[in-house]
Amino acid sequence: MRFERLSNIEHPMYDNALELYRISFPSHEQREPISQTQILNDDEYCFSLIYDEGVFVGLILYWDAGSFIYVEHFCILPEMRNKSYGQRALELLGQNNKTVILEIDPPVDALSVHRKGFYERNGFIENPYPHVHPPYHKGNAGHDLVVMSYPAGITQAAYDAFKHYLDHHVMKDVF
């Protein structure tokens, strides 16, 4: 398995990747197309295609903040799910030897409970900090999410650093 960083919209897989992105996340959790295009130039942003033996299986869109990695979006093609690709991609990301932080929907229904279980089986820990992700679209409100981290929980200071990075770097100029 390998990640291939996509750095411009001319990449032959860009449209396929965006289609997977569109079908995998609700519209309020997606960047506007112009925002997605602009951040491709950010050195800390990794729009990574996931390949297994040359076959495209998913996306992992993350930020390398130096002291931690923030996974903004992560998805596997629907027809490739339940084949350990997600687990293997997280293992590959974990080889960076940095804390990995991601957000999930609160576990209130069968799908969100299943998703939380997937991350827990892969070594992620739920953190106790109330968290609202800023909106991706003008006129929208932020939404409550649960912060999970690997390989261990994070301190309040680490959460505060993540939240500052999210608010002032990841979401800068989002609309």
N, CA and C atoms as an extended XYZ file, in Angstrom:
525
Properties=species:S:1:pos:R:3:atomname:S:1:resname:S:1:resid:I:1 pbc="F F F"
N         0.842       -1.173        0.000 N   MET     1
C         0.000        0.000        0.000 CA  MET     1
C         0.888        1.237        0.000 C   MET     1
N         0.420        2.287       -0.693 N   ARG     2
C         1.176        3.540       -0.736 CA  ARG     2
C         0.225        4.723       -0.883 C   ARG     2
N         0.720        5.890       -0.457 N   PHE     3
C         0.012        7.154       -0.666 CA  PHE     3
C         0.694        7.879       -1.813 C   PHE     3
N        -0.101        8.509       -2.656 N   GLU     4
C         0.433        9.365       -3.713 CA  GLU     4
C        -0.153       10.754       -3.518 C   GLU     4
N         0.722       11.711       -3.228 N   ARG     5
C         0.258       13.076       -2.989 CA  ARG     5
C        -0.113       13.741       -4.303 C   ARG     5
N        -1.304       14.251       -4.343 N   LEU     6
C        -1.805       14.972       -5.499 CA  LEU     6
C        -1.627       16.457       -5.205 C   LEU     6
N        -0.950       17.182       -6.081 N   SER     7
C        -0.641       18.583       -5.772 CA  SER     7
C        -1.227       19.588       -6.752 C   SER     7
N        -1.945       19.117       -7.780 N   ASN     8
C        -2.611       20.069       -8.666 CA  ASN     8
C        -3.817       19.411       -9.327 C   ASN     8
N        -4.713       20.243       -9.813 N   ILE     9
C        -5.970       19.739      -10.370 CA  ILE     9
C        -5.781       19.112      -11.750 C   ILE     9
N        -4.589       19.225      -12.307 N   GLU    10
C        -4.303       18.616      -13.610 CA  GLU    10
C        -3.984       17.122      -13.482 C   GLU    10
N        -3.805       16.640      -12.262 N   HIS    11
C        -3.503       15.223      -12.050 CA  HIS    11
C        -4.629       14.380      -12.666 C   HIS    11
N        -4.297       13.316      -13.382 N   PRO    12
C        -5.344       12.519      -14.047 CA  PRO    12
C        -6.359       11.882      -13.097 C   PRO    12
N        -6.029       11.750      -11.821 N   MET    13
C        -6.965       11.137      -10.865 CA  MET    13
C        -7.778       12.178      -10.077 C   MET    13
N        -7.551       13.472      -10.319 N   TYR    14
C        -8.202       14.498       -9.508 CA  TYR    14
C        -9.730       14.386       -9.567 C   TYR    14
N       -10.303       14.266      -10.750 N   ASP    15
C       -11.761       14.199      -10.858 CA  ASP    15
C       -12.315       12.948      -10.175 C   ASP    15
N       -11.639       11.807      -10.343 N   ASN    16
C       -12.072       10.571       -9.667 CA  ASN    16
C       -12.009       10.753       -8.150 C   ASN    16
N       -10.936       11.372       -7.680 N   ALA    17
C       -10.769       11.592       -6.242 CA  ALA    17
C       -11.875       12.497       -5.712 C   ALA    17
N       -12.179       13.572       -6.442 N   LEU    18
C       -13.237       14.480       -5.989 CA  LEU    18
C       -14.602       13.802       -6.000 C   LEU    18
N       -14.834       12.919       -6.936 N   GLU    19
C       -16.108       12.194       -6.958 CA  GLU    19
C       -16.237       11.312       -5.718 C   GLU    19
N       -15.172       10.616       -5.338 N   LEU    20
C       -15.198        9.821       -4.108 CA  LEU    20
C       -15.441       10.726       -2.902 C   LEU    20
N       -14.772       11.855       -2.854 N   TYR    21
C       -14.941       12.844       -1.783 CA  TYR    21
C       -16.411       13.263       -1.690 C   TYR    21
N       -17.011       13.591       -2.832 N   ARG    22
C       -18.410       14.065       -2.859 CA  ARG    22
C       -19.395       13.010       -2.362 C   ARG    22
N       -19.162       11.743       -2.716 N   ILE    23
C       -20.128       10.716       -2.298 CA  ILE    23
C       -19.880       10.218       -0.873 C   ILE    23
N       -18.711       10.553       -0.319 N   SER    24
C       -18.349       10.019        0.996 CA  SER    24
C       -18.691       10.934        2.160 C   SER    24
N       -18.904       12.220        1.900 N   PHE    25
C       -19.132       13.175        2.985 CA  PHE    25
C       -20.352       14.030        2.678 C   PHE    25
N       -21.128       14.349        3.722 N   PRO    26
C       -22.259       15.261        3.487 CA  PRO    26
C       -21.733       16.625        3.016 C   PRO    26
N       -22.543       17.335        2.250 N   SER    27
C       -22.086       18.593        1.645 CA  SER    27
C       -21.582       19.595        2.683 C   SER    27
N       -22.187       19.628        3.877 N   HIS    28
C       -21.737       20.602        4.879 CA  HIS    28
C       -20.348       20.271        5.438 C   HIS    28
N       -19.832       19.050        5.178 N   GLU    29
C       -18.496       18.665        5.633 CA  GLU    29
C       -17.466       18.714        4.503 C   GLU    29
N       -17.865       19.256        3.360 N   GLN    30
C       -16.964       19.338        2.213 CA  GLN    30
C       -16.529       20.778        1.965 C   GLN    30
N       -15.285       20.911        1.543 N   ARG    31
C       -14.795       22.216        1.120 CA  ARG    31
C       -15.449       22.617       -0.201 C   ARG    31
N       -15.568       23.930       -0.396 N   GLU    32
C       -15.951       24.449       -1.704 CA  GLU    32
C       -14.836       24.083       -2.686 C   GLU    32
N       -15.152       23.856       -3.955 N   PRO    33
C       -14.104       23.493       -4.926 CA  PRO    33
C       -12.926       24.461       -4.963 C   PRO    33
N       -13.182       25.757       -4.898 N   ILE    34
C       -12.088       26.738       -4.942 CA  ILE    34
C       -11.188       26.608       -3.717 C   ILE    34
N       -11.778       26.343       -2.569 N   SER    35
C       -10.998       26.149       -1.345 CA  SER    35
C       -10.112       24.913       -1.469 C   SER    35
N       -10.680       23.823       -1.998 N   GLN    36
C        -9.908       22.596       -2.163 CA  GLN    36
C        -8.732       22.827       -3.127 C   GLN    36
N        -8.981       23.548       -4.195 N   THR    37
C        -7.924       23.843       -5.168 CA  THR    37
C        -6.823       24.690       -4.543 C   THR    37
N        -7.201       25.708       -3.787 N   GLN    38
C        -6.216       26.613       -3.193 CA  GLN    38
C        -5.314       25.926       -2.180 C   GLN    38
N        -5.859       25.037       -1.367 N   ILE    39
C        -5.022       24.427       -0.330 CA  ILE    39
C        -4.055       23.393       -0.875 C   ILE    39
N        -4.248       22.967       -2.124 N   LEU    40
C        -3.291       22.025       -2.712 CA  LEU    40
C        -1.882       22.619       -2.734 C   LEU    40
N        -1.784       23.942       -2.690 N   ASN    41
C        -0.486       24.624       -2.702 CA  ASN    41
C         0.143       24.749       -1.319 C   ASN    41
N        -0.582       24.373       -0.279 N   ASP    42
C        -0.066       24.478        1.089 CA  ASP    42
C         0.862       23.294        1.359 C   ASP    42
N         2.093       23.577        1.759 N   ASP    43
C         3.081       22.525        2.005 CA  ASP    43
C         2.660       21.547        3.094 C   ASP    43
N         1.810       21.980        4.015 N   GLU    44
C         1.388       21.119        5.118 CA  GLU    44
C         0.193       20.239        4.768 C   GLU    44
N        -0.452       20.523        3.649 N   TYR    45
C        -1.647       19.778        3.246 CA  TYR    45
C        -1.268       18.640        2.306 C   TYR    45
N        -1.756       17.459        2.622 N   CYS    46
C        -1.481       16.275        1.802 CA  CYS    46
C        -2.793       15.696        1.295 C   CYS    46
N        -3.087       15.946        0.043 N   PHE    47
C        -4.235       15.352       -0.631 CA  PHE    47
C        -3.698       14.065       -1.219 C   PHE    47
N        -3.889       12.963       -0.505 N   SER    48
C        -3.218       11.716       -0.864 CA  SER    48
C        -4.185       10.655       -1.370 C   SER    48
N        -3.862       10.147       -2.551 N   LEU    49
C        -4.566        9.014       -3.124 CA  LEU    49
C        -3.999        7.759       -2.469 C   LEU    49
N        -4.853        6.809       -2.146 N   ILE    50
C        -4.408        5.556       -1.536 CA  ILE    50
C        -4.447        4.478       -2.620 C   ILE    50
N        -3.300        3.826       -2.808 N   TYR    51
C        -3.203        2.748       -3.794 CA  TYR    51
C        -2.775        1.459       -3.105 C   TYR    51
N        -3.310        0.360       -3.598 N   ASP    52
C        -2.839       -0.955       -3.184 CA  ASP    52
C        -2.493       -1.721       -4.450 C   ASP    52
N        -1.224       -2.047       -4.596 N   GLU    53
C        -0.726       -2.752       -5.778 CA  GLU    53
C        -1.206       -2.077       -7.060 C   GLU    53
N        -1.104       -0.744       -7.094 N   GLY    54
C        -1.451        0.015       -8.283 CA  GLY    54
C        -2.924        0.310       -8.463 C   GLY    54
N        -3.778       -0.181       -7.572 N   VAL    55
C        -5.224        0.029       -7.679 CA  VAL    55
C        -5.630        1.140       -6.709 C   VAL    55
N        -6.337        2.163       -7.226 N   PHE    56
C        -6.845        3.244       -6.395 CA  PHE    56
C        -7.947        2.707       -5.489 C   PHE    56
N        -7.769        2.883       -4.159 N   VAL    57
C        -8.759        2.356       -3.211 CA  VAL    57
C        -9.383        3.430       -2.319 C   VAL    57
N        -8.782        4.629       -2.258 N   GLY    58
C        -9.361        5.644       -1.386 CA  GLY    58
C        -8.557        6.916       -1.317 C   GLY    58
N        -8.946        7.765       -0.367 N   LEU    59
C        -8.331        9.069       -0.139 CA  LEU    59
C        -8.023        9.260        1.337 C   LEU    59
N        -6.925        9.929        1.618 N   ILE    60
C        -6.668       10.406        2.968 CA  ILE    60
C        -6.119       11.826        2.806 C   ILE    60
N        -6.905       12.786        3.255 N   LEU    61
C        -6.575       14.195        3.125 CA  LEU    61
C        -6.193       14.696        4.506 C   LEU    61
N        -4.921       15.023        4.672 N   TYR    62
C        -4.443       15.347        6.013 CA  TYR    62
C        -3.471       16.514        5.999 C   TYR    62
N        -3.251       17.051        7.197 N   TRP    63
C        -2.356       18.182        7.420 CA  TRP    63
C        -1.226       17.721        8.324 C   TRP    63
N        -0.005       17.972        7.929 N   ASP    64
C         1.150       17.672        8.775 CA  ASP    64
C         1.557       18.966        9.465 C   ASP    64
N         1.155       19.085       10.727 N   ALA    65
C         1.381       20.307       11.488 CA  ALA    65
C         2.735       20.313       12.201 C   ALA    65
N         3.570       19.354       11.914 N   GLY    66
C         4.878       19.270       12.563 CA  GLY    66
C         4.838       18.348       13.756 C   GLY    66
N         4.130       18.749       14.792 N   SER    67
C         4.074       17.924       16.000 CA  SER    67
C         2.930       16.911       15.969 C   SER    67
N         1.997       17.066       15.038 N   PHE    68
C         0.892       16.119       14.896 CA  PHE    68
C         0.391       16.128       13.456 C   PHE    68
N        -0.381       15.111       13.133 N   ILE    69
C        -1.042       15.017       11.835 CA  ILE    69
C        -2.540       15.103       12.088 C   ILE    69
N        -3.208       15.956       11.334 N   TYR    70
C        -4.661       16.085       11.424 CA  TYR    70
C        -5.286       15.521       10.145 C   TYR    70
N        -6.085       14.474       10.296 N   VAL    71
C        -6.790       13.878        9.164 CA  VAL    71
C        -8.114       14.629        8.996 C   VAL    71
N        -8.187       15.393        7.916 N   GLU    72
C        -9.403       16.172        7.649 CA  GLU    72
C       -10.486       15.297        7.013 C   GLU    72
N       -10.109       14.479        6.047 N   HIS    73
C       -11.051       13.578        5.384 CA  HIS    73
C       -10.354       12.252        5.063 C   HIS    73
N       -11.090       11.170        5.215 N   PHE    74
C       -10.544        9.835        4.968 CA  PHE    74
C       -11.681        8.964        4.475 C   PHE    74
N       -11.503        8.330        3.312 N   CYS    75
C       -12.560        7.477        2.784 CA  CYS    75
C       -11.979        6.417        1.857 C   CYS    75
N       -12.668        5.318        1.807 N   ILE    76
C       -12.326        4.192        0.945 CA  ILE    76
C       -13.473        4.043       -0.062 C   ILE    76
N       -13.139        3.694       -1.297 N   LEU    77
C       -14.176        3.461       -2.298 CA  LEU    77
C       -15.205        2.475       -1.750 C   LEU    77
N       -16.491        2.719       -1.987 N   PRO    78
C       -17.518        1.815       -1.439 CA  PRO    78
C       -17.286        0.345       -1.788 C   PRO    78
N       -16.873        0.070       -3.002 N   GLU    79
C       -16.676       -1.325       -3.403 CA  GLU    79
C       -15.410       -1.938       -2.813 C   GLU    79
N       -14.564       -1.123       -2.188 N   MET    80
C       -13.321       -1.618       -1.590 CA  MET    80
C       -13.398       -1.694       -0.067 C   MET    80
N       -14.527       -1.322        0.509 N   ARG    81
C       -14.661       -1.342        1.971 CA  ARG    81
C       -14.729       -2.773        2.483 C   ARG    81
N       -14.372       -2.921        3.756 N   ASN    82
C       -14.370       -4.221        4.435 CA  ASN    82
C       -13.339       -5.187        3.857 C   ASN    82
N       -12.240       -4.622        3.350 N   LYS    83
C       -11.132       -5.428        2.826 CA  LYS    83
C        -9.812       -5.020        3.485 C   LYS    83
N        -9.897       -4.362        4.630 N   SER    84
C        -8.745       -3.927        5.437 CA  SER    84
C        -7.962       -2.764        4.856 C   SER    84
N        -8.467       -2.106        3.810 N   TYR    85
C        -7.742       -0.969        3.238 CA  TYR    85
C        -7.680        0.203        4.220 C   TYR    85
N        -8.782        0.463        4.909 N   GLY    86
C        -8.791        1.546        5.885 CA  GLY    86
C        -7.792        1.301        6.994 C   GLY    86
N        -7.788        0.100        7.524 N   GLN    87
C        -6.853       -0.274        8.585 CA  GLN    87
C        -5.412       -0.111        8.103 C   GLN    87
N        -5.115       -0.611        6.926 N   ARG    88
C        -3.756       -0.545        6.401 CA  ARG    88
C        -3.336        0.892        6.122 C   ARG    88
N        -4.258        1.731        5.661 N   ALA    89
C        -3.935        3.145        5.413 CA  ALA    89
C        -3.607        3.850        6.725 C   ALA    89
N        -4.380        3.575        7.767 N   LEU    90
C        -4.093        4.183        9.068 CA  LEU    90
C        -2.753        3.706        9.619 C   LEU    90
N        -2.435        2.433        9.418 N   GLU    91
C        -1.130        1.919        9.847 CA  GLU    91
C        -0.008        2.641        9.114 C   GLU    91
N        -0.165        2.853        7.819 N   LEU    92
C         0.840        3.556        7.028 CA  LEU    92
C         0.998        4.989        7.527 C   LEU    92
N        -0.096        5.669        7.793 N   LEU    93
C        -0.028        7.031        8.316 CA  LEU    93
C         0.647        7.051        9.681 C   LEU    93
N         0.376        6.061       10.502 N   GLY    94
C         0.956        5.969       11.837 CA  GLY    94
C         2.454        5.773       11.833 C   GLY    94
N         3.021        5.354       10.710 N   GLN    95
C         4.471        5.158       10.618 CA  GLN    95
C         5.236        6.475       10.645 C   GLN    95
N         4.524        7.608       10.615 N   ASN    96
C         5.167        8.914       10.720 CA  ASN    96
C         5.647        9.203       12.137 C   ASN    96
N         5.254        8.356       13.090 N   ASN    97
C         5.633        8.525       14.503 CA  ASN    97
C         5.226        9.886       15.060 C   ASN    97
N         4.033       10.319       14.668 N   LYS    98
C         3.450       11.547       15.197 CA  LYS    98
C         2.052       11.209       15.702 C   LYS    98
N         1.568       12.004       16.626 N   THR    99
C         0.180       11.859       17.043 CA  THR    99
C        -0.707       12.143       15.842 C   THR    99
N        -1.700       11.278       15.631 N   VAL   100
C        -2.670       11.466       14.559 CA  VAL   100
C        -3.993       11.858       15.206 C   VAL   100
N        -4.565       12.956       14.729 N   ILE   101
C        -5.828       13.462       15.259 CA  ILE   101
C        -6.854       13.458       14.137 C   ILE   101
N        -8.061       13.027       14.465 N   LEU   102
C        -9.166       13.103       13.516 CA  LEU   102
C       -10.451       13.341       14.282 C   LEU   102
N       -11.500       13.656       13.544 N   GLU   103
C       -12.802       13.924       14.154 CA  GLU   103
C       -13.828       12.961       13.558 C   GLU   103
N       -14.781       12.565       14.384 N   ILE   104
C       -15.890       11.733       13.911 CA  ILE   104
C       -17.196       12.326       14.437 C   ILE   104
N       -18.291       11.929       13.783 N   ASP   105
C       -19.604       12.309       14.292 CA  ASP   105
C       -19.821       11.660       15.646 C   ASP   105
N       -20.537       12.333       16.541 N   PRO   106
C       -20.860       11.694       17.826 CA  PRO   106
C       -21.555       10.351       17.571 C   PRO   106
N       -21.209        9.321       18.336 N   PRO   107
C       -21.785        7.984       18.111 CA  PRO   107
C       -23.223        7.892       18.629 C   PRO   107
N       -24.164        8.288       17.759 N   VAL   108
C       -25.571        8.320       18.167 CA  VAL   108
C       -26.463        7.386       17.352 C   VAL   108
N       -25.940        6.824       16.273 N   ASP   109
C       -26.714        5.884       15.468 CA  ASP   109
C       -25.800        4.717       15.081 C   ASP   109
N       -26.362        3.729       14.410 N   ALA   110
C       -25.589        2.516       14.102 CA  ALA   110
C       -24.342        2.821       13.277 C   ALA   110
N       -24.448        3.697       12.282 N   LEU   111
C       -23.302        4.001       11.428 CA  LEU   111
C       -22.194        4.717       12.206 C   LEU   111
N       -22.564        5.722       12.993 N   SER   112
C       -21.544        6.470       13.733 CA  SER   112
C       -20.927        5.624       14.850 C   SER   112
N       -21.692        4.727       15.449 N   VAL   113
C       -21.151        3.808       16.457 CA  VAL   113
C       -20.171        2.843       15.786 C   VAL   113
N       -20.533        2.351       14.609 N   HIS   114
C       -19.651        1.450       13.848 CA  HIS   114
C       -18.348        2.167       13.476 C   HIS   114
N       -18.453        3.408       13.022 N   ARG   115
C       -17.260        4.173       12.630 CA  ARG   115
C       -16.342        4.378       13.839 C   ARG   115
N       -16.910        4.735       14.975 N   LYS   116
C       -16.088        4.909       16.181 CA  LYS   116
C       -15.392        3.601       16.538 C   LYS   116
N       -16.114        2.486       16.453 N   GLY   117
C       -15.525        1.180       16.741 CA  GLY   117
C       -14.370        0.864       15.808 C   GLY   117
N       -14.497        1.224       14.535 N   PHE   118
C       -13.418        1.010       13.567 CA  PHE   118
C       -12.154        1.735       14.030 C   PHE   118
N       -12.291        2.990       14.391 N   TYR   119
C       -11.112        3.755       14.822 CA  TYR   119
C       -10.545        3.202       16.129 C   TYR   119
N       -11.408        2.818       17.051 N   GLU   120
C       -10.924        2.244       18.308 CA  GLU   120
C       -10.170        0.931       18.057 C   GLU   120
N       -10.664        0.104       17.153 N   ARG   121
C        -9.965       -1.148       16.819 CA  ARG   121
C        -8.596       -0.867       16.192 C   ARG   121
N        -8.442        0.330       15.661 N   ASN   122
C        -7.177        0.717       15.042 CA  ASN   122
C        -6.331        1.599       15.950 C   ASN   122
N        -6.614        1.567       17.244 N   GLY   123
C        -5.767        2.212       18.232 CA  GLY   123
C        -6.097        3.646       18.575 C   GLY   123
N        -7.174        4.191       18.028 N   PHE   124
C        -7.541        5.576       18.329 CA  PHE   124
C        -8.300        5.641       19.645 C   PHE   124
N        -8.103        6.750       20.338 N   ILE   125
C        -8.695        6.995       21.652 CA  ILE   125
C        -9.619        8.205       21.555 C   ILE   125
N       -10.807        8.105       22.141 N   GLU   126
C       -11.694        9.259       22.209 CA  GLU   126
C       -11.164       10.236       23.259 C   GLU   126
N       -11.158       11.511       22.912 N   ASN   127
C       -10.724       12.551       23.843 CA  ASN   127
C       -11.938       13.275       24.408 C   ASN   127
N       -11.851       13.753       25.658 N   PRO   128
C       -13.030       14.259       26.355 CA  PRO   128
C       -13.377       15.728       26.085 C   PRO   128
N       -12.715       16.372       25.155 N   TYR   129
C       -12.888       17.810       24.975 CA  TYR   129
C       -14.078       18.122       24.071 C   TYR   129
N       -14.994       18.968       24.556 N   PRO   130
C       -16.111       19.383       23.685 CA  PRO   130
C       -15.508       20.059       22.446 C   PRO   130
N       -16.030       19.723       21.272 N   HIS   131
C       -15.392       20.186       20.038 CA  HIS   131
C       -16.437       20.525       18.985 C   HIS   131
N       -16.304       21.710       18.419 N   VAL   132
C       -17.147       22.141       17.310 CA  VAL   132
C       -16.237       22.442       16.131 C   VAL   132
N       -16.464       21.730       15.038 N   HIS   133
C       -15.685       21.988       13.829 CA  HIS   133
C       -16.268       23.224       13.148 C   HIS   133
N       -15.410       24.174       12.746 N   PRO   134
C       -15.915       25.378       12.068 CA  PRO   134
C       -16.610       25.029       10.747 C   PRO   134
N       -17.519       25.884       10.284 N   PRO   135
C       -18.247       25.590        9.045 CA  PRO   135
C       -17.363       25.708        7.806 C   PRO   135
N       -17.677       24.892        6.818 N   TYR   136
C       -16.998       24.943        5.524 CA  TYR   136
C       -17.683       25.909        4.555 C   TYR   136
N       -18.910       26.327        4.882 N   HIS   137
C       -19.679       27.165        3.963 CA  HIS   137
C       -20.234       28.386        4.685 C   HIS   137
N       -20.164       29.521        4.021 N   LYS   138
C       -20.698       30.767        4.556 CA  LYS   138
C       -22.185       30.568        4.879 C   LYS   138
N       -22.590       31.048        6.042 N   GLY   139
C       -23.982       30.929        6.456 CA  GLY   139
C       -24.284       29.661        7.237 C   GLY   139
N       -23.379       28.689        7.231 N   ASN   140
C       -23.558       27.473        8.019 CA  ASN   140
C       -22.995       27.665        9.417 C   ASN   140
N       -23.476       26.867       10.341 N   ALA   141
C       -22.919       26.845       11.693 CA  ALA   141
C       -21.915       25.705       11.769 C   ALA   141
N       -21.042       25.761       12.750 N   GLY   142
C       -20.140       24.643       12.993 CA  GLY   142
C       -20.936       23.435       13.470 C   GLY   142
N       -20.278       22.283       13.527 N   HIS   143
C       -20.993       21.084       13.979 CA  HIS   143
C       -20.159       20.328       15.008 C   HIS   143
N       -20.879       19.741       15.973 N   ASP   144
C       -20.237       18.989       17.047 CA  ASP   144
C       -19.600       17.724       16.496 C   ASP   144
N       -18.372       17.484       16.905 N   LEU   145
C       -17.663       16.272       16.538 CA  LEU   145
C       -16.906       15.752       17.750 C   LEU   145
N       -16.485       14.504       17.664 N   VAL   146
C       -15.680       13.875       18.707 CA  VAL   146
C       -14.246       13.813       18.193 C   VAL   146
N       -13.299       14.260       19.011 N   VAL   147
C       -11.884       14.231       18.640 CA  VAL   147
C       -11.279       12.909       19.112 C   VAL   147
N       -10.647       12.207       18.161 N   MET   148
C        -9.963       10.954       18.476 CA  MET   148
C        -8.490       11.120       18.110 C   MET   148
N        -7.642       10.394       18.808 N   SER   149
C        -6.204       10.506       18.536 CA  SER   149
C        -5.537        9.143       18.658 C   SER   149
N        -4.397        9.047       17.991 N   TYR   150
C        -3.590        7.826       17.968 CA  TYR   150
C        -2.144        8.231       18.203 C   TYR   150
N        -1.375        7.537       18.943 N   PRO   151
C        -1.638        6.252       19.586 CA  PRO   151
C        -2.208        6.368       20.995 C   PRO   151
N        -2.422        7.592       21.461 N   ALA   152
C        -2.915        7.797       22.823 CA  ALA   152
C        -3.798        9.037       22.844 C   ALA   152
N        -4.478        9.219       23.975 N   GLY   153
C        -5.242       10.439       24.160 CA  GLY   153
C        -4.308       11.642       24.192 C   GLY   153
N        -4.878       12.821       24.008 N   ILE   154
C        -4.075       14.046       24.024 CA  ILE   154
C        -4.436       14.885       25.254 C   ILE   154
N        -3.496       15.694       25.673 N   THR   155
C        -3.704       16.584       26.813 CA  THR   155
C        -4.559       17.772       26.396 C   THR   155
N        -5.020       18.510       27.381 N   GLN   156
C        -5.767       19.739       27.086 CA  GLN   156
C        -4.892       20.690       26.268 C   GLN   156
N        -3.619       20.802       26.615 N   ALA   157
C        -2.715       21.698       25.869 CA  ALA   157
C        -2.566       21.240       24.418 C   ALA   157
N        -2.464       19.940       24.200 N   ALA   158
C        -2.362       19.415       22.832 CA  ALA   158
C        -3.665       19.651       22.071 C   ALA   158
N        -4.799       19.468       22.749 N   TYR   159
C        -6.081       19.766       22.108 CA  TYR   159
C        -6.148       21.242       21.728 C   TYR   159
N        -5.750       22.117       22.651 N   ASP   160
C        -5.785       23.553       22.377 CA  ASP   160
C        -4.906       23.915       21.175 C   ASP   160
N        -3.744       23.286       21.065 N   ALA   161
C        -2.851       23.527       19.922 CA  ALA   161
C        -3.514       23.038       18.624 C   ALA   161
N        -4.146       21.864       18.681 N   PHE   162
C        -4.865       21.348       17.515 CA  PHE   162
C        -5.980       22.300       17.112 C   PHE   162
N        -6.782       22.732       18.080 N   LYS   163
C        -7.927       23.614       17.786 CA  LYS   163
C        -7.450       24.932       17.186 C   LYS   163
N        -6.368       25.463       17.703 N   HIS   164
C        -5.814       26.700       17.148 CA  HIS   164
C        -5.367       26.475       15.708 C   HIS   164
N        -4.697       25.374       15.457 N   TYR   165
C        -4.238       25.043       14.102 CA  TYR   165
C        -5.441       24.876       13.163 C   TYR   165
N        -6.465       24.184       13.631 N   LEU   166
C        -7.674       23.986       12.837 CA  LEU   166
C        -8.314       25.328       12.482 C   LEU   166
N        -8.517       26.164       13.491 N   ASP   167
C        -9.203       27.434       13.278 CA  ASP   167
C        -8.394       28.423       12.436 C   ASP   167
N        -7.067       28.453       12.653 N   HIS   168
C        -6.251       29.516       12.052 CA  HIS   168
C        -5.411       29.079       10.858 C   HIS   168
N        -5.321       27.791       10.602 N   HIS   169
C        -4.550       27.355        9.436 CA  HIS   169
C        -5.425       26.522        8.482 C   HIS   169
N        -5.976       25.429        8.990 N   VAL   170
C        -6.779       24.536        8.158 CA  VAL   170
C        -7.993       25.288        7.574 C   VAL   170
N        -8.674       26.030        8.404 N   MET   171
C        -9.915       26.688        7.977 CA  MET   171
C        -9.701       28.134        7.504 C   MET   171
N        -8.458       28.578        7.471 N   LYS   172
C        -8.162       29.938        6.998 CA  LYS   172
C        -8.620       30.085        5.559 C   LYS   172
N        -9.355       31.124        5.285 N   ASP   173
C        -9.813       31.432        3.932 CA  ASP   173
C       -10.651       30.310        3.305 C   ASP   173
N       -11.402       29.574        4.140 N   VAL   174
C       -12.197       28.461        3.615 CA  VAL   174
C       -13.337       28.961        2.740 C   VAL   174
N       -13.805       30.186        2.985 N   PHE   175
C       -14.819       30.766        2.093 CA  PHE   175
C       -14.646       32.269        2.003 C   PHE   175
